[in-house]
């Protein structure tokens, strides 16, 4: 994945609170490997702590201040995205929102942007307090994506994904898929607490995978404010890394790895094969209308 060296990055779409002291509230999720294993089956790539009852009932506002503001200082141009991981993630956020903004406009609608919050350790959100054990998530109450960058190491070391820049991009694009579902009213279908291979929770997650693929299809054709695409090149290897990441976080793969057996009745995100299938459906067609996982 390559970015236009001379493109401007919009750091206003990202809040970097990695070096901040989070005021107020308390983390209601255990950290470390134990917390990760306990929660990953229910929330990895999910839609927020509130969906699993992880909030303490008193939503806390997200912290928006950073003592260092590292991203704002360091991520100015596409060349920075080609050189630094955090700047690359800023660029992916920019590209994803550029696409959805233009897609909504093309369809006669108006896109409401969502910030991505980089945090470390724990963070307070309008969906409750969360630790890094939750993994990446989208909070519909404050319309923000939350990401501890250390998760990408976990994706490789704990879940066996090959990794790579586009695996990271897939994660972000999936979470923005949930934002699209929130804007279109689809996200509410997953909030009945039901699980299982044919549950609405799984269908919502698979649709978010498909939306990630739709963005990937259009990424090198979506102009930014300069009129040129921010992402100049996606290779077949990039797409393979995305498909590999999608498979690595399939419910069946995770259950077999961490509990030694597969229990489809408790699925919340879909199997490895389903996640790959729907990501590729979006990538192949480039059309969000082809992402109706509820049919």
C-alpha positions in Angstrom: 0.0 0.0 0.0 1.5 3.3 -1.1 0.4 6.9 -0.5 1.0 10.0 -2.6 4.1 11.6 -1.1 2.9 15.1 -1.6 -0.7 14.6 -0.4 -1.8 16.5 2.7 -2.9 14.5 5.7 -5.9 15.7 7.8 -4.9 15.0 11.4 -8.1 16.6 12.6 -9.8 13.3 11.9 -7.7 11.6 14.6 -7.4 12.2 18.3 -4.1 11.0 19.8 -4.5 10.4 23.5 -1.8 7.8 23.9 0.2 9.9 26.2 -2.6 11.4 28.1 -3.8 10.7 31.6 -7.4 9.7 31.3 -9.5 11.7 33.8 -12.5 10.3 35.6 -14.3 7.0 35.4 -12.8 3.5 35.8 -11.9 0.8 33.4 -14.4 -2.0 33.7 -12.4 -4.5 31.5 -9.5 -6.5 32.7 -6.3 -5.9 30.7 -3.6 -8.3 29.6 -3.9 -11.6 27.8 -6.6 -12.9 30.2 -8.8 -10.0 29.4 -8.1 -10.3 25.7 -9.0 -14.0 25.6 -12.2 -13.4 27.7 -13.4 -10.6 25.6 -12.2 -11.3 22.1 -14.9 -13.8 21.4 -17.6 -11.2 22.0 -16.2 -7.9 21.0 -13.2 -8.1 18.8 -13.9 -5.8 15.9 -17.2 -5.1 17.7 -19.3 -2.1 18.1 -18.5 -0.9 21.6 -18.3 -1.9 25.3 -22.0 -1.2 25.8 -22.9 -4.1 23.6 -21.4 -6.6 26.1 -22.6 -4.7 29.2 -19.1 -3.5 29.9 -20.1 0.0 30.8 -20.8 0.7 34.5 -24.0 2.5 33.6 -22.5 6.0 33.8 -21.0 6.8 30.4 -17.8 8.8 30.6 -16.8 11.4 28.0 -13.8 10.5 25.9 -10.6 12.3 26.6 -9.6 14.5 23.7 -6.3 16.1 25.0 -2.8 14.8 24.4 0.3 15.9 26.2 2.4 15.3 23.2 0.1 15.5 20.2 2.5 13.3 18.4 0.3 12.6 15.4 -0.5 16.3 14.8 3.2 17.2 14.9 4.6 14.3 12.8 1.9 13.4 10.2 1.7 16.1 7.6 2.2 14.5 4.2 1.7 11.2 2.4 5.4 10.6 2.7 5.0 10.5 6.4 2.3 7.8 6.0 4.8 5.9 3.9 7.4 6.1 6.7 5.4 5.9 10.0 2.8 3.5 11.3 0.7 6.1 13.1 0.8 8.4 10.1 -0.2 5.5 7.8 -3.3 5.0 10.0 -4.2 8.7 9.8 -3.9 8.3 6.0 -6.2 5.3 6.0 -8.8 7.1 8.1 -8.6 10.1 5.6 -9.0 7.8 2.6 -11.9 5.8 4.2 -13.8 9.0 5.0 -13.0 10.6 1.7 -14.6 7.6 0.0 -17.7 7.4 2.2 -18.2 11.2 2.1 -18.3 11.0 -1.7 -20.3 7.8 -1.8 -23.0 9.3 0.4 -23.1 12.5 -1.8 -23.4 10.4 -4.9 -26.4 8.6 -3.4 -28.0 11.9 -2.4 -27.1 11.8 1.3 -24.8 13.5 3.6 -21.9 11.8 5.4 -21.2 12.7 9.1 -17.5 12.1 9.8 -16.2 10.0 12.7 -13.0 10.6 14.6 -10.5 7.8 15.3 -9.1 7.9 18.8 -5.6 6.4 19.3 -5.2 5.4 23.0 -3.0 3.3 25.1 -4.0 1.2 28.1 -7.5 2.4 28.7 -9.9 5.1 27.5 -13.2 6.6 28.5 -16.0 6.7 25.9 -19.6 7.5 25.7 -20.2 3.7 25.6 -18.3 3.2 28.9 -14.7 2.7 29.9 -12.6 0.3 27.9 -9.1 -1.2 28.2 -6.8 -2.3 25.3 -8.1 -5.9 25.9 -11.3 -5.0 24.0 -9.4 -4.6 20.7 -10.5 -2.0 18.2 -14.1 -0.9 18.5 -16.7 1.7 17.3 -18.8 3.5 19.8 -22.2 4.5 18.3 -23.0 6.9 21.2 -20.1 9.3 20.4 -19.5 8.1 16.8 -15.9 7.5 17.3 -13.5 4.6 16.4 -11.2 3.5 19.2 -7.8 1.9 18.6 -4.9 0.9 20.7 -2.1 0.5 18.2 -0.6 -2.4 20.2 -3.5 -4.5 18.9 -1.7 -4.9 15.5 1.0 -6.9 17.3 -1.6 -9.0 18.9 -3.2 -9.6 15.5 0.0 -11.3 14.4 1.3 -12.9 17.6 -2.0 -14.0 19.2 -4.2 -14.6 16.2 -1.7 -15.7 13.6 -2.4 -13.1 10.9 0.5 -12.3 8.5 0.1 -8.6 9.3 1.2 -5.9 7.0 0.0 -2.4 6.4 -3.2 -3.4 4.6 -4.2 -5.8 7.5 -4.2 -2.6 9.6 -6.2 -0.8 7.0 -8.7 -3.6 6.9 -9.2 -3.2 10.7 -9.9 0.5 10.4 -12.1 0.2 7.4 -14.2 -2.5 9.2 -14.8 -0.2 12.1 -15.8 2.6 9.7 -18.2 0.1 8.3 -19.9 0.1 11.6 -20.1 3.9 11.4 -21.8 3.6 8.0 -24.3 1.2 9.6 -24.9 3.6 12.4 -25.6 6.4 10.0 -28.0 4.2 7.9 -29.8 2.7 10.9 -28.5 -0.8 10.4 -26.4 -1.1 13.5 -29.5 -1.3 15.8 -30.2 -4.8 14.4 -27.3 -6.2 16.4 -28.4 -4.8 19.7 -30.8 -7.5 20.7 -28.1 -9.5 22.5 -28.6 -12.7 20.4 -25.7 -14.7 19.2 -25.2 -17.6 16.7 -24.1 -18.3 13.2 -27.3 -16.8 11.7 -27.8 -14.0 14.2 -28.1 -10.4 13.3 -25.0 -9.7 15.3 -23.0 -11.8 12.8 -24.8 -10.3 9.8 -23.8 -6.8 11.0 -20.2 -7.8 11.4 -20.1 -9.4 7.9 -21.6 -6.4 6.4 -18.9 -4.2 8.0 -16.4 -6.6 6.4 -18.1 -6.1 3.1 -18.0 -2.3 3.5 -14.3 -2.5 4.2 -13.9 -4.3 0.9 -16.0 -1.7 -0.9 -13.6 1.0 0.3 -10.6 -1.1 -0.8 -12.0 -1.5 -4.3 -12.4 2.3 -4.6 -9.3 3.5 -2.5 -7.0 4.2 -5.4 -9.8 6.0 -7.4 -11.1 8.2 -4.6 -9.7 11.8 -4.8 -8.9 13.8 -1.8 -9.3 17.6 -1.6 -6.4 18.1 -4.0 -8.2 16.0 -6.6 -5.8 13.1 -6.5 -6.2 9.8 -4.7 -4.4 9.7 -1.4 -3.7 5.9 -1.9 -1.8 5.4 -5.1 -1.3 1.7 -5.1 -2.8 -1.4 -3.7 -1.3 -4.8 -4.6 -2.6 -8.3 -4.7 -0.4 -9.0 -1.7 -2.1 -6.2 0.2 -5.5 -7.7 -0.5 -4.2 -11.1 0.6 -3.1 -9.6 3.8 -6.6 -8.2 4.3 -8.2 -11.5 3.6 -5.8 -13.2 5.9 -6.6 -10.8 8.7 -10.3 -11.3 8.2 -9.8 -15.1 8.5 -7.6 -14.8 11.6 -10.5 -13.1 13.5 -13.2 -15.5 12.4 -15.2 -16.8 15.4 -14.3 -20.4 14.5 -10.6 -19.7 14.3 -10.6 -17.8 17.6 -12.7 -20.4 19.4 -10.6 -23.3 18.3 -7.4 -21.5 19.3 -8.5 -20.2 22.7 -11.1 -22.8 23.9 -10.2 -25.8 21.8 -13.6 -26.3 20.2 -16.0 -24.4 17.9 -19.4 -23.4 19.2 -21.4 -21.7 16.4 -24.3 -20.9 18.7 -22.1 -18.3 20.4 -20.7 -16.7 17.3 -20.9 -12.9 17.1 -18.8 -12.1 14.1 -18.9 -15.1 11.6 -16.5 -17.8 10.5 -13.2 -17.2 8.9 -14.6 -18.3 5.5 -17.6 -15.9 5.9 -15.5 -12.9 6.8 -13.2 -13.5 3.8 -16.2 -14.1 1.6 -17.9 -10.8 2.5 -14.7 -8.7 2.4 -14.0 -10.1 -1.0 -17.6 -9.5 -2.1 -17.2 -5.8 -1.3 -13.7 -5.6 -2.9 -14.9 -7.4 -6.1 -18.0 -5.3 -6.7 -17.1 -2.0 -5.1 -20.8 -1.5 -4.4 -22.3 -1.1 -1.0 -25.6 -2.3 -2.4 -24.0 -5.7 -2.8 -23.4 -6.0 1.0 -26.9 -7.0 2.1 -25.9 -9.8 4.5 -29.5 -9.8 5.9 -31.0 -11.4 2.8 
